[in-house]
Amino acid sequence: MKFLIDDCLHTSLVAVAGDYGHDCFHVNWLGLSGEADWDLMPRIVEEDFTFITNNARDFRKLYAKEHLHVGLVIIVPQVVPELQRQLFALTLQDLVEHGEIVNEVIEVSLDGNEAVLTRYSLPSE
């Protein structure tokens, strides 16, 4: 898989994806920092990026309009980079166990000290 990390998340998530054998880029490194969400979508879709963000509200709406995409990962809580890396690693482990997320979303949240991963289709079937 090929991931693109949103500028609302730490650049160190790139190395986490690399540890799992994936290509990964951060929007800052592609000159896309500060781009409007809707301006990112054509590049995300065109280059088959699975997008990693904290911006659930906007990207759920944008992904709902796409007929085909290679997935969206939403790390729900706004947490320090170390915890972002841990939550992203859990997501990558889930992908190893359950496969790719074509036309799906994985939302990662916290329930107390427990991480909760929720998968659902988007656009809705």
N, C-alpha and C positions, 0 to 999 in steps of 0.2 A: 504494500500500500504506500501511497504518497500523501503526506500530511502537510497542511499549511496551518501555522499557529497564528491566531489573531493577536493584535498588539495589546489587547487587554490581559494577555497571559505572558508569563516570563519566557525569555529566550531559551532558558535552560531546558525547556520541554523538548527542544530539538534533539538534544543528546539522549534523552529517554527513548525517543522513537528509534534513534540510531542503535541503541543497545538491543532493540528487538528486531533489528535488520531492516528497518523501513527508511525510505527517503523522507526527509522532513525539512521544511523551510519555515522561517518566521517572516511575517509581512514586513518587518523592519529591514530585513536583509534583501528583500526584493524591491525596495523603494516604494512600498505600498502603505507605509505607516500613515495614519491619518486619513486614508481613503474612506469615502462614504461606503457603508455596508453594501448598498445596491451597486456601487461601482466595483466592488470586489467580486460579486457573484459571477459575472461573465468569465473572469480569469479562473475562479474556483472550478466552475463547470467545464470550461474549455480544457484545462490542464488535468482534469480528473483528480483534484485534491479532495481528500477527506478533511474538512475544516474543523479546527478545534477552537472553541470560543467560550467566553463567559457571558456573552450577549445573547441570552436565550430568546428574549421577546422579538428582537429584530430578525434574527436568523431563522427562527421557526417560520415567520411570515414569508421570508424570501425563499426558503427551501420548499414551502408548501406550493409555490408556483412552478417548481421545477418538475418536469415529468420523469426525468432520470438524473440521478446523482449518485456519487459513490460514498455518501454518508456525511453525517454531521455529528460531532461530539461536543456536548455542552457540559463544561465543568461549572456547576451551578454556584457553589459558594465562592465568595471572593476571599481567598486565603493566601497566605504567604507562599513564596515560590517552592519551598520544600514540600509543603502539602499539595501544591499543584502537581509537582512531579510524582508524588505518591499516587494521587488520584488518576493521573494520566497512565501511570504504569499499570494500575488495576484495569483500566480500560483496555490497554494493549493485551493484557493477559486474557481478558474476556474475548477479544478478537481471535486470539489463538485457539481458545476453546470452542467458540461458537461461530466463527467465520466472519466474513466481511459484512458490511452494513449497507449494501446497495439499497437506496431509497429508504434508509432507516436512520434513526437518531439514537444515540446513546446519551442519556443524561446521567451525570454523576453528581450525587448529592451526599450530604452528611446527615445522619440521624444519630445525634449524640456523637459518639466516637466511631460509629460504623459507617462505612461507605456504602451507598446504595446505587446500583446501576440499573437503569430502566431503559429498555429498548422499545421503540415503537416505529411504525411506518409513517413516512412523510414524503410525499403527500399521502393523505389517508386513502386506504384502499376502498 
